[in-house]
Amino acid sequence: MLSHWLTEAGLSAEETAPALEGDARADICIVGGGFCGLWTALRLKERDPSLDIAIIEKDECGSGASGRNGGFVLSWWAKFGSLGKFCPSDEAARLARASADAVGEIGRFCAENGIDAHYRGDGWLWAASSEAQDGSWNALVDTLARHQLHPFELWEPETVKQRSGTDRHVAGVYEPTGATVQPALLARGLRRVALARGVRIFERTPMMSLHRGRPPQVVTPRGILTAEKVVIAMNAWSTMLPELQRTILVISSDIVATRPMPDRLAASGWADGMCISDSRTLVNYYRPTMDGRVAFGTGGGRLSFGNRVDDRFNGASPRAREVERYFRQIYPDFGDVPIATSWTGPIDRSLSGLPFFGRLGGRDDLLYGLGFSGNGVGPTAVGGRILASLALGAKDEWSECGLVRDDVGLFPREPVRYFGGRLVVAANRRKERMEDRGRTPGPLTVKLAGLAPAGLVPVKGVDAPATKA
């Protein structure tokens, strides 16, 4: 079962790109046909149209996390504190501004290239769905203000309730730059533009191994692609490479979608395309679609031993009832609206919640970018600039930014990572269930919950914003 997004954006057989058959060469081979790989190809073509670029994709472009996420197009302003742990404050601000600019750029790119990705620039509400979450943004907003940065609007509680269509939100701050898209349609649109600009795409062509000679070779089931540079842009699937295996935690995120109810959404006050997330570590995130559905997702799902991405990360969500329960809890007035579908997918969660970029083994011809942590729709447009600069050997603000780093932090080895991860996820679920009921979790639960890697937003009492002077 595909996600609703992928089904809606499905390609006909004749539109599918061919698989690689036999041996081939390219200037640059990009492994992965999702947002990161497609934006990297497009950025490279912008800077040097003569480059011969080939993308190989194990399935169809956008069939991975890029085509089945929640469709939030967000900036890094909520992650300013995490950026400040790797960058001076002025560089953190530059990267956050670049990510906010990328949100608008995606909308313009769609308009200029005839991509109907359902882009809606109606902002993002960072909300509290319990009293315990209220003020989760305070430390971050204060840190931003000390640097004369004011990307968020503090809304009165009544405004939050009116604009979000439910009184279960007790507080919130609003970021106007946020947007939403139908992510699979965006991925298909990027693919079409890349092909039109001369990028070769080979679908149903998984990388079986990477031969690290000079030049490097990407080995696929029916051919070998030799390239001067190889860019790894495989999201959670990057864990097949030993150097990257412990840099991320692969964990599922799960989504349900209601049947269309546009009139009821409009009557509730949630009348535009504003996307919303609450302030949990195991975040709830939700938005209306163009046809009047609510797509409601929840993080913190399935872990896999050894970070393997297998078929359990595909198809209908095994947590659909749990996700639906959160939806009914936050939107009780929609209690009679049926759930039409559900799906699941893998998240490449980094310790910092930020992506990271670098060179495999320190080699300039083997590059990678991953760790978008479930917030990649907008930031991959920035990541494409970073990887393009690295691939071209440029010395500029992208190749030398703070996200190009070796000190990404590693998750524990197995079996500690898997079993410890399950304990941490369970502690967070227990903590947040208690907080929903107005109860205070015990110190052991709080301590275990605090071991979770950084999420979509800072969590009250856990994440501490930091910036370098």
Secondary structure as GFF3:
##gff-version 3
##sequence-region A 1 469
A	DSSP	alpha_helix	4	8	.	.	.	ID=ss1
A	DSSP	three_ten_helix	13	15	.	.	.	ID=ss2
A	DSSP	beta_strand	24	31	.	.	.	ID=ss3
A	DSSP	alpha_helix	35	47	.	.	.	ID=ss4
A	DSSP	beta_strand	53	56	.	.	.	ID=ss5
A	DSSP	three_ten_helix	65	67	.	.	.	ID=ss6
A	DSSP	beta_strand	72	73	.	.	.	ID=ss7
A	DSSP	three_ten_helix	77	79	.	.	.	ID=ss8
A	DSSP	alpha_helix	80	83	.	.	.	ID=ss9
A	DSSP	alpha_helix	89	112	.	.	.	ID=ss10
A	DSSP	beta_strand	124	128	.	.	.	ID=ss11
A	DSSP	three_ten_helix	131	133	.	.	.	ID=ss12
A	DSSP	alpha_helix	138	146	.	.	.	ID=ss13
A	DSSP	beta_strand	153	154	.	.	.	ID=ss14
A	DSSP	alpha_helix	157	164	.	.	.	ID=ss15
A	DSSP	beta_strand	171	175	.	.	.	ID=ss16
A	DSSP	beta_strand	179	180	.	.	.	ID=ss17
A	DSSP	alpha_helix	183	196	.	.	.	ID=ss18
A	DSSP	beta_strand	200	202	.	.	.	ID=ss19
A	DSSP	beta_strand	209	211	.	.	.	ID=ss20
A	DSSP	beta_strand	217	220	.	.	.	ID=ss21
A	DSSP	beta_strand	223	232	.	.	.	ID=ss22
A	DSSP	three_ten_helix	235	240	.	.	.	ID=ss23
A	DSSP	three_ten_helix	242	244	.	.	.	ID=ss24
A	DSSP	beta_strand	248	258	.	.	.	ID=ss25
A	DSSP	alpha_helix	262	268	.	.	.	ID=ss26
A	DSSP	beta_strand	275	277	.	.	.	ID=ss27
A	DSSP	beta_strand	284	288	.	.	.	ID=ss28
A	DSSP	beta_strand	294	298	.	.	.	ID=ss29
A	DSSP	three_ten_helix	305	307	.	.	.	ID=ss30
A	DSSP	three_ten_helix	311	313	.	.	.	ID=ss31
A	DSSP	alpha_helix	320	330	.	.	.	ID=ss32
A	DSSP	three_ten_helix	332	334	.	.	.	ID=ss33
A	DSSP	beta_strand	339	350	.	.	.	ID=ss34
A	DSSP	beta_strand	356	359	.	.	.	ID=ss35
A	DSSP	three_ten_helix	360	362	.	.	.	ID=ss36
A	DSSP	beta_strand	366	370	.	.	.	ID=ss37
A	DSSP	alpha_helix	379	392	.	.	.	ID=ss38
A	DSSP	alpha_helix	416	436	.	.	.	ID=ss39
A	DSSP	alpha_helix	443	449	.	.	.	ID=ss40
###
